[in-house]
């Protein structure tokens, strides 16, 4: 990524933060950008629009649609594997498939972020898309009871493929937008819940209908492959990068280790991620096991993710009035309360209320994560590396979330303990973010 002048980096900060947050972050992280490395930008400031910028944003949107949009549909596979395809495995064992995939998506940014900063954007998009497409086609050849094959192709290969595209497809937005960056990143991030509306409906009708697992997964793989191709053809970087690396993870890691707000943000997000995915993995199964109509239960994740789309879109507007960090604290606290309220799930109305409420606030939370990392990055040439470092640690949250919740759920499907665990751990993460806010205020 190209180096910007210190004045321009600070100007971008002002556009992203509310008045209080500007002072806080600039004073705490106010390091000037180095001028030792020559700037190679063809333009001094991102254009904040234009055909190239918006087509890139559209391609990034499709990447989110096919990436996290598919991962957030794993509840369909969790339900199908538990009841039909992998009946010899415990729910906690099956959840390792989705948890591993989510972990690899986030942790792979440790590699993809550095490669992105070194100018390998197109290579990452092509290789990652091919891996995701081929892994889904390979999944269609898995037979009932073949847990390890399903785990390798869906949990490992697919996760790596999505991980190579996720971080760079979000970071490239910063090359095209400055004032509108938070808004555009929020719109791009809405591709994930939109995908998690369409994929569950499609998968439920294919897997649980006459089409069957093999042909159903192939149909889904073909759909994903077509969209990934369009995404790769749509996205463009704004300027060429030097072949000489401008940063190293060692340098960036040392900087991050001295920034208390960055450390607390990473810890807070990791704890929130450990608890916040419980409804994504288990809402449909919870609904079915409580005797709610199966046909309605198939749409529970679609309802959740429809609200998530609204949450992610509005997350691009609300920070102008509240600030990104304040909004993240409020949304994670709300999610923790809603997850605990899953104890009371018993009928269609409760499924709808929980799905809509959780979907909205989780959408807001997820949409502001990347913008928050961005505004805590004084030198945008380090953005890919910082995203990689942050997500490499926060990835342990999704990795542990599903298996721990599944183990607490047990084969008797006791929903009280996993709901309490997930809600409380998410609330603790929210409190860590509150501590981050207090420390920033004290350092003003």
Secondary structure by P-SEA (a helix, b strand, c coil): cccccaaaaaaaaaacccaaaaaaaaaaccccccccccccccccccccccaaaaaaaaaaaaaaaaaaaaaaaaaaaaaaaaccccccccccccaaaaaaaaaaaaaacaaaaaaaaacaaaaaaaaaaaaaaaaaaaaaaccccaaaaaaaacccaaaaaaaaccaaaaaacccccccaaaaaaaaaaaaaaaaaaaaaaaaaaaaacccccaaaaaaaaaaaaaaaaaaaacccccbbbbccccccaaaaaaaaaacaaaaaaaaaaaaaaaccccccccaaaaaaaacccaaaaaaaaaaaaaaaaaaaaacccccccccaaaaaaaaaaaaaaaaaaccccccaaaaaaaaaaaaaaaaaaaaaaaaaaaaacccccaaaaaaaaaaaaacccccaaaaaaaaaacccccaaaaaaaaaaaaaaaaaaaaaaaaaaaaac
